[in-house]
């Protein structure tokens, strides 16, 4: 087993050993999904450990999670999760009583589909950091200083980047970034150009002055930044760009790789504050190309969370591999339990990947069902 390098030594993690390394560093990843589900039911619905949010709902569920939810599939008993309940909840009611003596932080979502939701983080951020760091090690780009062209303030993305750099004692150079400003402007019929320029100008200053090794941002902002760069990104010292938060078309991705990312690795993720980070798996040489011209898939590590692609007309029926549907996610963490949440996205279901032996998604794009009264996803720059 390869251990995480906390002493500056470079560990030898390869994609052939990635999954075993992840399970060594986070033993929870080796727990069977059904076993983990039962464990989470005991945690979230026991008065001594569960959050007030879930314990208070126990009498009106119509079933007993401790007895009736004996496997992951049985989580369908909860029905579809109403995000409105999360928006209306007090953040402190989401804090598990079992973590009453642990430090915690309150994070907020970006408000892509409406008013933001608040969640409590105790352990989840540490899990995300360990998993992502291990992937960076396998790619040979872990370490160095970081430029965070990411949301700040209450948003989890900026805190995640700080935690990642802390894991190898790197500096984080962060810009001032409020993603809701752009979304509010777009919803009011305005433009994002002025605020995008404000973000890019801050980033250009830091790129020139500090020469960071890693850049974290969104696909949309990476496109804007690339158009403003006077010279290739690698000449600023950047070894890898890590993106997430907004979608990017296949044509845009090809443009970035061909024109602006020569000599720089591009590592993308799919996910959000509620679901976590679904990790990019590169195309396997010789394997059939993924549908719709995509070159990679995304895989969210169970048992912490599970992505499923379902029929938009029947959210309990998973589509077959290679078919497009709506994303449904279940989050199963000690500090966040969200069963059967229909996401804002559609995607193509893919099978397991040699790096990540569980199903994934590809060709992600905003889901639109054309129904009046449904929440409209406004991505903006995040």
NURO-341975 format. One record per residue (C-alpha): x, y, z. Coordinates in steps of 0.02 Angstrom, whole numbers, padded with zeros to 5 digits, always signed. Each point is the difference from the previous one (the first is absolute). Example, Ala and Ser with C-alpha at 12.3 -4.5 7.8 and 13.67 -1.06 7.14 Angstrom:
<pts>
+00615-00225+00390 +00069+00172-00033 
</pts>
This chain:
<pts>
+00000+00000+00000 +00063+00173-00045 -00015+00126+00139 -00035+00185-00019 +00160+00101-00003 -00006+00124+00143 +00188+00021+00008 +00031+00068-00175 +00044-00171-00075 -00080-00039-00168 -00109-00157+00014 -00009-00120-00145 -00185-00007-00040 -00050-00062-00172 -00171-00023-00076 +00029-00188+00009 +00009+00015+00190 -00117+00150+00021 -00152-00091+00067 +00100-00104+00123 +00091+00157+00057 -00164+00091+00027 -00070-00143+00104 +00161-00003+00101 -00011+00184+00040 -00188+00002+00025 -00054-00171+00066 -00182+00054-00015 +00014-00021-00190 +00025-00186+00026 -00165-00019+00093 -00138-00087-00098 -00137+00123-00053 -00140-00096+00086 +00100-00013+00161 +00041+00185-00006 -00184+00043-00031 -00052-00094+00157 +00138+00087+00097 -00061+00170-00059 -00179-00041+00048 +00057-00040+00178 +00102+00160+00005 -00130+00122-00071 -00155-00069+00085 +00067-00037+00174 -00041+00144+00119 +00176-00004+00072 +00089+00024-00167 -00124+00060-00130 -00035+00180-00047 -00158+00087+00062 -00050+00018-00183 -00014-00189-00029 -00046-00058+00175 -00150+00117+00000 -00061-00077-00163 +00007-00178+00065 -00181-00008+00066 -00075+00056-00165 +00102-00105-00121 -00123-00144+00002 +00139-00129+00021 +00144-00037+00117 +00169+00036-00083 +00089-00104+00132 -00100-00156-00046 -00069+00026-00174 +00152+00074-00088 +00110-00154-00004 +00089+00040-00165 +00036+00145-00116 -00148-00040-00114 -00118+00018+00148 +00039+00187+00009 -00139+00017-00129 -00116-00005+00150 +00047+00182+00032 -00068+00053-00169 +00077+00146-00092 +00085+00127+00112 -00076+00173-00004 +00140+00128-00005 -00124+00127+00068 +00011-00086+00169 +00188+00029+00000 -00023+00183-00045 -00123+00024+00142 +00105-00091+00131 +00109+00082+00129 +00181-00045-00035 +00028-00047+00181 -00144-00125-00010 +00103-00092-00132 +00146-00024+00120 +00004-00180+00063 -00010-00015+00189 +00137-00131-00012 +00117+00141-00054 -00048+00123+00137 +00182+00009+00059 +00078+00016-00173 +00045+00161-00095 -00116+00035-00145 -00032+00126-00139 -00158+00055-00090 +00011-00001-00190 -00126+00067-00125 -00042-00053-00176 +00020+00120-00145 -00185+00026-00031 +00000-00071-00176 -00184-00051+00011 -00062+00129+00123 +00029+00048+00181 +00159-00080+00070 +00001-00148+00118 +00109-00010+00156 +00088-00156+00060 +00115-00041+00144 +00174-00069-00031 +00092-00103+00131 +00086-00142-00094 -00053+00015-00183 +00131+00130-00050 +00140-00108+00069 -00064-00148-00103 -00005+00107-00158 +00176+00064+00028 +00074-00174+00026 -00085-00072-00154 +00046+00146-00113 +00178+00009+00062 +00024-00184-00039 -00062+00027-00178 +00120+00146-00021 +00142-00110+00060 -00045-00132-00128 +00006+00135-00134 +00168+00062+00064 -00056+00178+00039 -00030+00001+00189 +00092+00135+00095 +00049+00180-00027 -00094+00162+00022 -00180+00021-00057 -00096+00140-00087 -00183-00011+00050 -00110+00083-00130 -00145-00072+00097 -00150+00060+00101 +00048+00065+00171 -00095+00042+00159 -00127-00136+00048 +00032-00109-00153 +00077-00172+00025 +00109+00007-00156 +00118+00132+00069 +00015-00089+00168 +00036-00163-00091 +00144+00079-00097 +00072+00072+00161 -00010-00171+00084 +00084-00082-00149 +00146+00121+00002 +00013-00017+00189 +00025-00188-00024 +00169+00034-00081 +00031+00170+00082 -00022+00101-00158 -00054+00182-00013 -00173+00046-00066 -00019+00160-00099 -00188+00035-00003 -00102+00129-00094 -00158+00088+00061 -00142-00098-00079 -00188+00005+00035 -00086-00114-00128 -00174+00059+00051 +00032+00175-00067 +00010-00066-00178 -00150-00115+00021 -00107+00141+00069 +00052+00110-00145 -00042-00134-00129 -00169-00036+00079 -00039+00187-00011 +00043+00002-00185 +00174+00073+00022 +00172-00055-00056 +00145-00089+00083 +00139+00085-00100 +00048+00136+00123 +00011-00116+00149 +00092-00133-00100 +00129+00131-00050 +00020+00045+00184 +00039-00183+00042 +00119-00022-00146 +00097+00159+00042 +00030-00060+00178 +00059-00167-00066 +00120+00073-00127 +00083+00103+00136 +00030-00153+00108 +00058-00108-00145 +00134+00126-00044 +00056+00038+00177 -00003-00170+00086 +00025-00138-00132 -00113-00132+00082 +00010-00183-00052 -00188-00037+00001 -00149+00103-00057 -00173-00040+00067 -00148+00080-00089 -00155-00038-00104 -00007-00049-00183 -00090+00162-00043 +00132+00108+00085 +00141-00103-00076 -00068+00045-00172 -00007+00185+00046 +00174-00003+00075 +00074-00088-00151 -00064+00135-00115 +00088+00133+00104 +00168-00084+00025 +00142+00084-00094 +00101-00162-00002 -00028-00187+00031 -00057-00051+00173 +00148-00115+00031 +00120+00148-00012 -00073+00065+00163 +00053-00159+00090 -00170-00087-00006 +00016-00190-00010 -00184-00044+00013 -00169+00085-00008 -00138-00075+00108 -00178+00048-00045 -00176-00029+00061 -00163+00093+00025 -00058+00038-00177 -00019-00102-00158 +00108+00013-00155 -00047-00057-00175 +00107-00124-00095 +00045+00136-00125 +00053+00120+00138 +00103-00136+00084 +00089-00041-00163 +00037+00185-00027 +00077+00018+00172 +00109-00155-00016 +00061+00041-00175 +00027+00187+00019 +00037+00038+00182 +00043-00152+00106 +00155-00068-00086 +00113-00073+00134 -00135+00017+00134 -00108-00141+00068 -00186+00037+00008 -00091-00092+00140 -00187+00024+00007 -00129-00054+00129 -00189-00008+00000 -00100+00035+00155 -00055+00132+00123 -00006+00043+00185 -00135-00129+00037 +00065-00146-00105 +00189+00019+00014 +00135-00024-00132 -00027-00127-00139 +00176-00037-00063 +00055+00008-00181 +00047-00166-00080 +00095+00019-00164 -00048-00096-00155 +00073-00176-00003 +00111-00030-00153 -00083-00121-00119 -00169+00007+00086 -00154+00060-00095 -00018+00189+00008 -00127+00062+00124 -00164+00064-00072 -00021+00175-00073 +00186+00021-00032 +00051+00013+00182 +00174-00053+00048 -00023-00038+00184 -00124-00049+00134 -00027+00052+00181 -00011-00118+00148 -00061+00044+00176 +00078-00116+00131 -00123-00109+00097 -00046-00026+00136 +00012+00187+00036 -00118+00039-00144 -00079-00089-00148 -00041+00073-00170 -00140-00082-00100 -00068+00048-00170 -00188-00021-00007 -00146+00015-00118 -00065+00180+00013 -00178-00068-00006 +00035-00135+00129 +00136+00051+00124 +00005-00176+00076 +00054-00082-00164 +00184+00008-00043 +00037+00017-00184 +00114-00123-00087 +00184+00034-00027 +00024+00117-00146 -00171+00082+00022 -00034+00178+00057 -00108+00039+00151 -00013+00114+00150 +00128-00010+00139 -00061-00061+00170 +00121+00006+00145 -00002-00071+00175 +00125+00070+00125 +00044-00115+00144 +00118+00089+00119 +00002+00016+00187 -00025+00187-00016 -00118-00001-00150 -00137-00123-00047 -00102+00042-00157 -00097-00145-00077 -00057+00001-00181 +00032+00180-00050 -00041+00037-00182 +00140+00109-00065 -00008+00146-00121 +00099-00101-00128 -00025-00131-00133 +00140-00121-00046 +00041-00161-00088 +00023-00151+00111 +00167-00087-00017 +00063-00161+00074 +00147-00024+00119 +00173+00063-00047 +00168-00085+00035 +00046+00142+00117 -00168+00010+00088 -00095-00165+00003 -00175+00071+00012 -00124+00077-00122 +00027+00177-00061 -00076+00138-00105 +00055+00088-00158 -00054+00143-00114 -00077+00096+00144 -00111+00149-00042 -00141+00096+00085 -00164-00095+00008 -00150+00086-00077 -00170-00081+00000 -00098+00146-00071 -00125+00000+00142 -00062+00167+00063 +00037+00036+00181 +00159-00105+00010 +00160+00077+00062 +00113+00062-00139 +00185-00035+00019 +00102+00159-00019 +00184-00043-00005 +00080+00169-00033 +00185-00024+00039 -00027-00135+00132 
</pts>
